[in-house]
């Protein structure tokens, strides 16, 4: 959404919709640190399943997030671990003898603003030190909860919100577009816009995440075709 109305459309056309002005009053969703892990073993050899791990220090999530935002040296408030290669039945055909893991946690964009004007792979020693520390801490979490991969990691690399901005174009490296605040939902975005032929879709139209992006599709299709495509989809899914 930010790129559509902030970069893609000519300024005069974007202003006509009024959406750009509304977006200026909202905040982006959280950004993140993302550790990519490669192993020279198969998921089967390592006993990895497709089950995601959601790891929390305790149940007081709001307090843990608030403390971490103030001091990045404190324990991570949440760590997510996923096993993409274990979920993909074709992975071993394409990459025999290998496995992959993802380890993700919160990484506020504000922490990386000192390097905002630097280039990918040219961000300097301080940035490399900061991200290396983060990668090491996430690996420790991985070893604590998936101990069988200790000593088996062949490659690991950490991406920051600046990496997300570089590769995905999200202005502040946000993970899920617009932040899901009450103000965001009061906008009542619609798939059809004031610009002829321009329709909105994806998570910013519906709600954040994979499911939100999925429902953004039939919402946009319904606006284009002028009928309830979601109803058709659900009917077919039910009978299938």
HUJOVEN-V45069 format. One record per residue. N is the residue number from 1. RES is the residue in one small letter. SS is DSSP state (helix for helix, strand for strand, loop for the rest). NEAR is the number of other C-alpha atoms within 8 Angstrom. Layout:
BEGIN
N_RES_SS_NEAR / N_RES_SS_NEAR
END
This chain:
BEGIN
1_x_loop_6 / 2_x_helix_10 / 3_x_helix_10 / 4_x_helix_8 / 5_x_helix_12 / 6_x_helix_10 / 7_x_helix_8 / 8_x_helix_7 / 9_x_loop_9 / 10_x_loop_7 / 11_x_helix_8 / 12_x_helix_6 / 13_x_helix_9 / 14_x_helix_13 / 15_x_helix_10 / 16_x_helix_8 / 17_x_helix_10 / 18_x_loop_8 / 19_x_helix_9 / 20_x_helix_12 / 21_x_helix_8 / 22_x_helix_9 / 23_x_helix_9 / 24_x_loop_7 / 25_x_loop_6 / 26_x_loop_10 / 27_x_loop_8 / 28_x_strand_10 / 29_x_loop_11 / 30_x_loop_11 / 31_x_strand_13 / 32_x_strand_15 / 33_x_strand_13 / 34_x_strand_11 / 35_x_strand_13 / 36_x_strand_13 / 37_x_strand_13 / 38_x_strand_12 / 39_x_strand_12 / 40_x_loop_10 / 41_x_loop_10 / 42_x_loop_12 / 43_x_helix_12 / 44_x_helix_8 / 45_x_helix_7 / 46_x_helix_9 / 47_x_loop_7 / 48_x_loop_9 / 49_x_loop_9 / 50_x_loop_9 / 51_x_loop_6 / 52_x_loop_8 / 53_x_strand_8 / 54_x_strand_8 / 55_x_strand_7 / 56_x_strand_10 / 57_x_loop_8 / 58_x_loop_5 / 59_x_loop_5 / 60_x_loop_6 / 61_x_helix_9 / 62_x_helix_6 / 63_x_helix_7 / 64_x_helix_10 / 65_x_helix_9 / 66_x_helix_8 / 67_x_helix_9 / 68_x_helix_13 / 69_x_helix_8 / 70_x_helix_6 / 71_x_loop_7 / 72_x_loop_8 / 73_x_loop_5 / 74_x_loop_7 / 75_x_loop_7 / 76_x_loop_12 / 77_x_loop_12 / 78_x_strand_10 / 79_x_strand_14 / 80_x_strand_12 / 81_x_strand_12 / 82_x_strand_11 / 83_x_loop_14 / 84_x_helix_10 / 85_x_helix_12 / 86_x_helix_14 / 87_x_helix_8 / 88_x_loop_7 / 89_x_loop_7 / 90_x_loop_6 / 91_x_helix_10 / 92_x_helix_11 / 93_x_helix_6 / 94_x_helix_6 / 95_x_loop_7 / 96_x_loop_8 / 97_x_loop_8 / 98_x_loop_12 / 99_x_strand_12 / 100_x_strand_12 / 101_x_strand_12 / 102_x_strand_13 / 103_x_strand_15 / 104_x_strand_12 / 105_x_strand_12 / 106_x_strand_12 / 107_x_loop_11 / 108_x_loop_11 / 109_x_helix_13 / 110_x_helix_5 / 111_x_helix_7 / 112_x_helix_11 / 113_x_helix_7 / 114_x_helix_6 / 115_x_helix_8 / 116_x_loop_7 / 117_x_loop_5 / 118_x_loop_7 / 119_x_strand_6 / 120_x_loop_7 / 121_x_loop_4 / 122_x_strand_6 / 123_x_loop_10 / 124_x_loop_6 / 125_x_helix_6 / 126_x_helix_6 / 127_x_helix_9 / 128_x_helix_9 / 129_x_helix_8 / 130_x_helix_8 / 131_x_helix_11 / 132_x_helix_9 / 133_x_helix_8 / 134_x_helix_10 / 135_x_helix_12 / 136_x_helix_8 / 137_x_helix_8 / 138_x_helix_11 / 139_x_helix_9 / 140_x_helix_8 / 141_x_helix_9 / 142_x_helix_11 / 143_x_helix_11 / 144_x_helix_7 / 145_x_helix_6 / 146_x_loop_8 / 147_x_helix_8 / 148_x_helix_8 / 149_x_helix_9 / 150_x_loop_8 / 151_x_loop_4 / 152_x_loop_9 / 153_x_strand_11 / 154_x_strand_8 / 155_x_strand_8 / 156_x_strand_10 / 157_x_strand_8 / 158_x_strand_12 / 159_x_strand_12 / 160_x_loop_13 / 161_x_helix_16 / 162_x_helix_12 / 163_x_helix_10 / 164_x_helix_13 / 165_x_helix_13 / 166_x_helix_9 / 167_x_helix_6 / 168_x_helix_7 / 169_x_loop_9 / 170_x_loop_12 / 171_x_loop_8 / 172_x_loop_10 / 173_x_loop_16 / 174_x_strand_16 / 175_x_loop_8 / 176_x_loop_11 / 177_x_loop_12 / 178_x_strand_11 / 179_x_loop_12 / 180_x_loop_9 / 181_x_loop_6 / 182_x_helix_6 / 183_x_helix_7 / 184_x_helix_11 / 185_x_helix_9 / 186_x_helix_6 / 187_x_loop_7 / 188_x_loop_6 / 189_x_loop_6 / 190_x_loop_7 / 191_x_loop_11 / 192_x_strand_10 / 193_x_loop_10 / 194_x_loop_7 / 195_x_loop_8 / 196_x_loop_5 / 197_x_loop_4 / 198_x_loop_8 / 199_x_strand_10 / 200_x_loop_10 / 201_x_loop_13 / 202_x_loop_12 / 203_x_loop_17 / 204_x_loop_13 / 205_x_loop_13 / 206_x_loop_11 / 207_x_loop_10 / 208_x_loop_14 / 209_x_helix_8 / 210_x_helix_7 / 211_x_helix_9 / 212_x_helix_14 / 213_x_helix_16 / 214_x_helix_10 / 215_x_helix_11 / 216_x_helix_14 / 217_x_helix_10 / 218_x_helix_10 / 219_x_helix_12 / 220_x_helix_13 / 221_x_helix_10 / 222_x_helix_12 / 223_x_helix_11 / 224_x_helix_8 / 225_x_helix_6 / 226_x_loop_7 / 227_x_loop_6 / 228_x_loop_7 / 229_x_helix_10 / 230_x_helix_9 / 231_x_helix_7 / 232_x_helix_8 / 233_x_helix_8 / 234_x_helix_8 / 235_x_helix_8 / 236_x_helix_8 / 237_x_helix_7 / 238_x_helix_6 / 239_x_helix_5 / 240_x_loop_4
END
